[in-house]
Amino acid sequence: MAPSLIFHHIPGTTPLHRINPRWKLIAYLAVSPLAMVSPPLYLGGLTLLTFALYIWIRLSPVSILKEARPLWVLAIILLTFRTLSNGIESGMLETTRFAWLIFWTHLFLASTSTGDIRKAIGSFLQILPKNLGKRIGLALSITLLLFPLFLDLSREILDAMTLRQFGSNRSFLFITKRFLMIFLRKAFRMAGSLSQALEMRGFQ
Amino acid sequence: MSPNKDQSLIQTLNPLQRTVLIALGAASIAVGAFIAIPLPVSPVPIVLQNFFILLMALVLGPKMGTASVALYLITGALGLPVFAGGKGGVAHFYGPTGGYLVGFLLSAGITGAVSGIGAKQSSMNQQKPVEMSLPESKKRKERVKIRVQDVAAVAAGVFTVYLFGVPWLAYKLGFHWTKALLVGFLPFLPGDLIKATAAAALAPHVRRLLRKEFFPYAG
């Protein structure tokens, strides 16, 4: 099974990769909110279905557990607060929903390229005037491209700061400021390179 | 360089560059929901989502800042786990926290507009000579003015979020307004004020970064 980076597209020729991106987008949009309100039994069924799809397209769900460390920190916070406020049952249910959404989103983004998402959204929003649909599709696909890259970037910076023991003898504000400035500098550089690359490829 | 001059510079970008910057803003806001900074004084960590909303509005201006937040909301509405607490889906707009989401949109517009008051359309070539010709005392005055304008902008932005969030919360949960304020405003105010202060403090540095990457010859 292929290891995967969280929310990154993984090129492939599996049946899931070959499904029309418009149908995949519709399925993704239809099932995501359903899972947020479904009772535990249906949620269990959806979880089984999701893992079956992972096996079908030969993606390793275990690698996501490693990759998505910041998300699991959030899951633990969610579990703790929900359990303290509404009881263990509610805490478990909310955390399962959260984890399922992460796996489901990853499955969609891993099997659909940002270019396909852009075209699918552009075709749905054709009715908007002045090429607005295409523009929104492009902006959305760039966001989906940058989101996992920025997640990786923030993790890399934090790991590097930890390895270099950057936090010792420094104030909390100084560390946060340093982290944000490094993150934003790299993010702007990435965006600058991306806009140049898109321009070279004839995007307007 | 003042925020309004920066906002004029951004207007000179081509549509593709503007789209990329809007997407960068949306992706940063989304990632901000996942960056949890533990506070030494509180068990609740700070999440940087609304910090990035204010920062992007200050740096990109009202139009592009609002567009970034709109794109972020669309990404969340599509079901991606980008809302606070790693949630997503269109149902959140109807839920008790829907008012805050709408508030984010207007907050970006107001923050960008207040920070860019006095913006004039000017070309990139006009920027450098004007900046260089300013005497030191005037430059200092200008810097203080920018800081004050940024602080006023983020304060307005923070309160705009609550202006929409708290009444909607009270309506959806059937709370009296005093309870809604106690539940949906007071506990979050200190954290938001810290984030707003940080956004206003970092904005000049981030503007410099943006200029360096997108306008290397603008001075």
Interface residues (C-beta under 8 A of the other chain):
Chain A: Y28 L29 S32 P33 M36 V37 P70 L71 V73 L74 A75 I77 L78 F98 L101 I102 W104 T105 R135 I136 L138 A139 L140 I142 T143 L144 L145 L146 F147 L149 F150 L151 S154 F172 T176 K177 L180 M181 L184 R185 A187 F188 R189 M190 A191 G192 L194 S195 L198 E199 F203 Q204
Chain B: N14 P15 L16 Q17 T19 V20 L21 I22 A23 L24 A26 A27 S28 A30 V31 F34 I35 A36 I37 P40 P45 A67 L71 Y72 I74 T75 L78 G79 L80 P81 V82 G85 G86 K87 G88 G89 V90 A91 A198 L202 H205 V206 L209 L210 K212 E213 F214
